[in-house]
């Protein structure tokens, strides 16, 4: 099993390489920033990268931290 630190390092390396053109994430708001994988950090390392976030209940508002489940979807 890969450690969380190794997974973050791998994701950062992949996003910064020529192998990735787009990053799509669906975590709760703030999760990617805590890992150092937020859009500003990734685009700062590779300006041509397209980064998008698909959150269940939006980036702001009273339900932003709610988790999406299969039943909700």
N, C-alpha and C positions, 0 to 999 in steps of 0.2 A: 504494500500500500504506500502511496506517495504522501509525503508530509504536506501540510498546507503551505509551508514556506516554499517547498520545491514546486508545488503547483503554481503559485504566484510567479515564481521566477520563470517557469516554463511559459506561462501565459504572456508575461512581459517580453520574453525573448521572441516568441512567435509573433506577437503584435508588432514588434520592431523589425521583423525580418521581411524579406521580399515575398514570403509565402502567404502573407495575409494582406488583404485589401480592406476588409470590413471586420469590425468587432460588434457583435450583437449580444447584449446581456439582459437578463430579466430578474436581477436581484432586487431586493428592497432598496429604496433610496439610501445612499451613503455607504453601501457595502463595498462597491468597487473603490471608492475613495479611501476607505480604511485599509484596503489592500495595496493602495498606490497604483491602481489600474483605472482611475477615473479618466474621463475623456480628455481633460486638459493635459494630464500626464502622458497619456498615450500619443496624442496628437503632437505634443511638444517633442517627443522622441522621433515621431515619424509624421510629418505634416500632411502627407497624402492619404493617411489612414482615415477611413470613414467609421465613426463610432456612433452607435445608436443604443438607446435604452428602451426596453419594453417592460414597463412596470404594470402590475395588475390594477392598481388604483391611483396611478399618477405620481408625479414627483412632489406635489404639494397637496395640502388639504388634510382633513381630519382622518382619512383612511389610508394615507400614504404608507404607513408601516404595517398594514395588514398583509398577510401572506396569501398567495393564490393557491388554491387546491383544485384538484380535478373536479370536485363537486361544484365549486364556485364557477369554474370555466364552463 
